[in-house]
Amino acid sequence: MFLKPVYLRCTLLLCGVSLLSACDRDASEQDTPLVIEGKTMGTFYRVSLAGVDKSREAALREQIEAQLKEDDHQLSTYKDDSVLSRFNQYQGNVPQPVSEGMADAVVTSLRIGRLTGGAMDITVGPLVNLWGFGPDKQPVKTPTAEQISAARALTGLQHLKVIQQSDGQYLQKDLAGMYVDLSTVGEGYATDHLARLVEGNGISNYLVSVGGAVVSRGHNAQGNPWQVAIQKPTDKETAVQAIVDLQGMGISTSGSYRNYYELNGKRLSHIIDPATGSPITHKLVSATVIAPTALEADGWDTGLMVLGTQKALALAEQQHLAVYLITKEGDGFKTYMSPQFKAYLKDPQS
């Protein structure tokens, strides 16, 4: 996904969330966080650091971009030489070595996939590519039922396994044509890595984001809790739906209202339902999840988007998830939230 950033009062709008740093234009340098930002994984990253001298910017930027480059090398499906691409190209069933981080991402994805009844499925890559949301070009006409069936035959979480051994971690598949797509958790994966990198540099007050995944710790440059705004599901990029105080947690938003294209007069979302093999068609347009890590939040929001409003709310209640859902109803929108989410909610007008 690639979205253009928009700045408003030092606010960055990315994939449904806005990072509120409350730094006015006339604020002193001491009251302004050190901000390092750029492009990665087809989207944008932003690292806001409170109480960090600008003299450290160059060294921190070098570390940040090296980490993001490594993450992209691990997870990219657009680069033929990435670790994940090489695994997808491999046609055998011998376990293939992967990094600890990738193993953790797959384990988390498989767990969430099981809990969502397969709605969150990282093996859905053949369908993502068929519908033109992966490295392959967009189709000129709607895929046939036969094409969808053939792609679905190459999917299934039961065909993918993570093996932990004393000498490392391995990924194994028992379908030669399986194509794993970790883009559903890639932003959370990278965001958590940036948070660890920042803490490893002795920085305890920060807010970091990659795309729609965010993690914060401590306070901003004014000594207040970092706040994140959930964006309204419209083309107006500065419209705020709600504001939350993360309280040291991770947050991620998945939405069907930005990454789409028109084909044969129909608007097709990038979110594929593994059960049908086609883009989702229900009225849920945005799902936001707060979880202990950005990786986990990033996995849950996709699964909830596939399930739709009622099933997503039922699962949130069962799993005690902090979720905020926006559903299209008539000419407007209706919001739903779990009781767990309310603990993080702030007044949107504050």
N, C-alpha and C positions, 0 to 999 in steps of 0.2 A: 504494500500500500504506500502511496506517495501523496502527501498532503502539503500544501503551502502553508508556512507558519504566518500568523498574523500577530502583531504586537499591539498591545493596549495597556497602558500603565504598567509596563514591564511584565506583561502577561503573554504567555505563549500558548496558542491554541493548537493542539495536536490530537487528532483522532478522537474527538469527543471529550477531552479533558483539557482544562486550562490551569496553568501553574500560576497561582497568585502570590507574588512576592511583595506586593504593597510598597514598591520603591518609587516614589514620586520623582519627577524630573529634577526638582530642585533639592533632592536629598543630598546630604553630604556624602563624600566618598566612604566614610566610616559606616554610614547607614545603608550602603549599597552592597549587595552580595557580589562576590566574584562569579561571573557567569561564563562558562565555557560551552560552546554549542557548535553544531555542525550537522552533516548528513551521514547517515549510516543505514544499511539494510533497506534502502528504498524509502526511508522516512527521515526524521530528524531526531537528534539527541540534544539534551540540555542538562547541564550540571550547574546548579546554583549552590554556592558555598558561602556561609556566613562567617565573618571573623577571620577570613583568610586573606593574607596580603597579596596584592597583585603581582608582586615579584615572583610568586610561585606559579603563576599562570602557565608559562611556557613548559615547565617540567611536568605539571599536571596534565596539560593538554596532550603532551607526547605520550604519557602513560594511558590516558583515556582512549586516544585514537588507536594505540597499539592493541588495547584490550578489545575494542570494537572490531578491529580488523581481524583479530583471532576468532571472535565470536562468529563473524560473517564467514570466515574460512571453515568453521565447524558446521554451520547450519544452512548455508546458502543452497538453494536449488537452482539459482541462476548461474552459478559458477561450476563448470564441469569438474574442477579439481578440488572442490570442497570435500570435507570428510563425508558429509551426508550424500552428496552427489555420487561419490565413489561407491558408497554403500548401495545406493539405488541402481547404479550401473551393474553392480555385481549380480551374477545370475545363479550363484550357488547357495548352499545352506550352511557353509562353514562359518562359525562365529567370527565377526570382524571387530578388531579393536577400535574403541572409541574413547574419547576423553571422559573424565569423571563428570564434568559438567553436562555433556550430552547424555550420558547414562542417566543422570538425575532428571534431566528434562523429559526423557522418554518414560522413566518410571512414574513421574508425576502425571504425565499425559495418559499413560495406561490406567492409572488409578482413577483419574477423573473420567476417563472414557468408560470404565466399568460402572462407576457410580451414576453416570448419565445415561446408562443403557445403550452406549455406543454413539450417542449424539456428538460427543467430542471424539473425533477419530483422526489420528495423525497418519493413518494409512490411506486417507481419502485422496491422496495425491493424483492418482489416475483420473479421478473425476474433476478435480480442480483444474488439471491440464486440459481435459476434454472441453470444459466450459470456457477456457481461455483466461483463467485467473492465475496461471502459473507461468513458467517460461514459454509455453506454447502460445501462438497467436490466437486472438479471438476467432471463434468459428464464424463463417459467413452465413450459416443457417443453423437452426436449432439441432443439436445432436439427436439422432434417432433413438428409439427405444432399444434397438439392438446394440448401438454404440454404448449407451448408458449401461446396459446389462453386462457387456463385455468389460467395461471399466470397473463396475462393481465387483465382478468376479476376482479382481486383483486386490481387493481391499479386505479388511477384517483385522481387528486388534488381536485376535487369537493366533494370528500368523506371525506375530512379532514378539520377540523375547529379549530381555536384558539379562545378561549373565555376569555375575560378580565373582571374580576369582582372586586369588592372592596376588597374581601378577597384573591385575587390571580389570577393566570392564569391557564387555563385548556385546555387540548387537547381532541378533540372528533372525533370519526370516525363513519361512518354509514355502513361500511363493516366489518363484524366480522373477516375476514381473512386478513385484510389490514396489511401490514408490512412496516412501515416507516423506511427509511434508510437515516440518516443524515451524512453519510460519505462524501458526496459531499461538505458539508460545515463545517465539523468537524475541519479541520485544521485552517480555517479562524476564526471559533468560538473560538478555543483555543488561537490562536495568539492574537486576540483582548483582551482576558482576561489577557494574559501576559503583554500586553502593559499597560493596566489599573493598573495592580499590580505594575509594575515598576514605573509608574508615582505616584502611591499612596505612594511609598517610597521616593518621592522627587527627582527622577532621570529624567532629561529632555533630555539627550543625549543617545539614545539607538537604537538598531536594534534587533528585535525579530522575530523568525520564528518557525513554526511548519510545517514540511513537505514542501510543495510548497507554503505556505502562509507566507507573510512577512509584517511587519509594522516597520517604523522607524520614529524617531523624532530627531531634532537637528543635531549635528555633531559627527563625529568619534573622536578618540583620537588625531588625527592630526589637528583637527579643520576644516576638510573638510566635505562636505555632504556625508552621507552614500550612497553607490551605490550598485546596484543589477544587476547581469548579467543573461540574459536569455540564457539558455543552448541550444546548437544545438541538434536537435532530432536524435542523434546517440548514439551508445554504448560507445563512447569516452566521459567519464564523465567530462573532463575538457575543452571541446570545447565550446567557448563562441560565441553566435550568436549576441548579442547586450547588451549594458549596459545602465541602466536607473538611474536617480536620482529621488528617490521617492517623495521628497519634502513634507514629512510628511503624505504621503498617504499609502494605503495598496495595495499589489500586490499579485496575485496568478496565477499559471500556471497549466493548465491541459493538459496532453499529452497521446496519445495512443501508444507511442513507448516503454514504459517500462513495464507497468503492463498488461501482456497478457500471453496466453499459446497457444500451438498448439494442435489442435484436428482434426483428420481425414484429415491431410494435410493442414489445414487452420489456419491462425494466428488470434486469437480472442482477441479483445480489451476488457478491463474491462468497457468501456463506452457503456452503453446500450441505444439504441434509443427507447423511450417509444412507438413511433408510429408503430414500427415493432416488438418490443419485442426481438430484437436480437442486438448483438454488431454492432457498426457503421462500415461501409465499405468504406466510402468516403476517399478522399485524405488529409483532414485536419489532421495534426499530432500533433499540439500544438497550444494552445490558451492562451495568457497572458492578464490579465485585471488589470488595475490600477483603484482603486475606493477609496472612503473616508474611508472604513473599509476593513479589510481582509475578513470578513464574506461575504460582498457584492461581492468582487472580486472573492472569492471562488465559490459563487453561479453562477455568470455570466460565468466564464470560462468553467464550465461543460455544461451549456446550449449552448454556442457557439460551443463547440466541437461536440455536437449532431447535430446541425444545418448544419455544413459544411461551407466551405469558403464563398461562395456567400451570402447565407442567413445570416451568421454571420456578414459579412460586412454591409449588408443592415440594419440589426437590430442595429449595432453599430452606424451607421449614424443616424438612427431614434431616438435612445436613447442618443446620444452624448456620447458614451462610449469611453474610452481610451483602445484600443485593439491592440494586435500584434499577427498576425497569421502566422504559418509556414505550407506550403502545400507541399506534395510530388509530384514532377513532373518529370517523367522519372527517370534518375539516380541521380537527385539532388533535391533541395528544392527551393521554392520561398516564399518570405515573403511579407506580406501585413500589413499595419497599418492604423489606423484611424488618422485623423488630430489631435485629442485630445492627442494621444499617443506621437506624435512628440515632444511635449513640454517637455517630460521627457527623451527623448533619448539622449544618449551620444555617443561619438566616440568609437566603440568597441575596437579600438587599444590604447585608452588612458589609 
